[in-house]
Structures are given as C-alpha cells and as structure tokens.
C-alpha cells in the first residue's frame, strides 16, 4: 500500500542549476498539491493540479517555477536557475477527489524533498 | 498575513501535563484538519472536522470546531514525550480549491 512517493529525498544544486522534484500520488488519487516549507515554518501552498491540468497556481512564483501532472507518470515541480532562497522542503500531497478530501480523508503527504542550493 | 493563526507558536511542557493549542481565522471553513509533523517527515492527518461545534476524540486528543466554523482547538490530556512534534491546522476555505495551513505549534514534551 504505497503512499505518496517523492524523490529524491535530498537534492543539492548549485546556484543557476535546475531542480526537478517528482511526486507519485497514492493509487487512485487524481489530485496533487505542492507545498513548500521553510525551517521552523508551516506549509505554504504552491500549486494544485489534476491530470494534465493546473487548477490553481496562485502560490507559485511567476518566474523560474513550473509544475505539471501528465497523463502518465509523476507530477513534476521544476525550478529553473535556482537561488539560495529556494532552499526548503517541498512536500507533495494527494487526495482522491475534492469532496473526499473534506470528509475525513484529508491529504496524504509524501516525505518531502529537501532542496539545498549551494 | 496568515489565513490561519496558530497559538502558541512554541510550547514546552512536562510529561503528564494537559495543554490546548488554538487555530483561529476570520474566514469560514467548509472543513478544518489537524496534522502532526515529525522532523524530516511529511505531515500526517490526525482528524477532520466539518460541522460547527463538532467535537472529536482520538485517544488523549480532543478536537473542537467552533460554532461559526472559523476556529478550532486541540486539547491533549496527560501529554507524553511521543506527542512531541509540529501540530498544523489546515482549513478548506469556501471558494478556494485547496487547503491553507497555519504556521504550526511546535510542542515539546519533556520526560
């Protein structure tokens, strides 16, 4: 019973490189959410996707950040030309449907990818 | 400004004590959830509350949703060191597509 799988767990990038973070939702879940967490802080919403559609990207910076959830394969959060300020833990969550998210299912989170920009 | 304000931000208590943490907002939520997060891991769902005034119990944890569905509290009875962690509330704001999180209460229970 695999949960939400994120990889890599840890990612080190030099300034200016690209970071690609992957998230495979739980089986049967069609909604994916990306959150960012800085040390000692809560989670900040970035983007909400369904298969092949971006539903809400209001929390994602307009430049350098993009996300996709293709018909086949994992969801990808891509950060181009990383800067030190991008260093954070990035969490992916999934839910079956919006309604089931509300009624006691909540979100299932992955273990996160810790990005360090050096 | 945070949509959800959690208090206190930090709480350090002795094993066996009781505690209450709060989650407040000026917005109305269709549902509100509490999560617990341990270092190096993702948040794990503890409970979802949906109905105003609702009270849910999970062993030594009691969750309450405010009558107006704008706030919630988490009460822990006889805290244990295993309760140590970051407690996050998250609200499903009416009209938004996703959950928004508070900054969390970082609880430390000393043996």
Interface residues (C-beta under 8 A of the other chain):
Chain A: X4 X33 X35 X40 X41 X42 X43 X44 X45 X48 X55 X56 X91 X93 X98 X101 X102 X103 X104 X105 X106 X107 X108 X109 X110 X111 X112
Chain B: X2 X6 X30 X31 X33 X35 X40 X41 X42 X43 X44 X45 X48 X50 X88 X90 X92 X96 X97 X98 X99 X100 X101 X102 X103 X104 X106
